[in-house]
Amino acid sequence: ALYVHDSIYVMEATFTRTSGDGGRLRFQDNLSDTGGLQDSQTETELTGGEQSVKFYFKANSYSNVLAIARDNGASGLPVTVKVKSVSLKKVNGNHGTLS
């Protein structure tokens, strides 16, 4: 199935920082820093333990590429991240937050 512009997707990922201090992962729908994820959780600070993220976004590019980018730690030194799993699914209909 193609990655479709203006469609809603849910992405789930599980990962662990395996070396370094600090750092973060960025999730975006193309390979540039101006990726088109329209969601508040496109960056995740790395804690050192196993972490999972789940978030919804609207595809905002025609690139058909979903990138996970790693940023260096607070000291500027590289960090290493092991990705355990990634899931991307198209969502039919609307999504929202129950309060």
Sequence and secondary structure as in RCSB ss.txt:
>XXXX:A:sequence
ALYVHDSIYVMEATFTRTSGDGGRLRFQDNLSDTGGLQDSQTETELTGGEQSVKFYFKANSYSNVLAIARDNGAS
GLPVTVKVKSVSLKKVNGNHGTLS
>XXXX:A:secstr
    TT EEEEEEEEEEEESSS EEEEESSSSTT    SS SEEE  SSEEEEEEEEE   SS   EEEEE  TT
S   EEEEEEEEEEEE S      
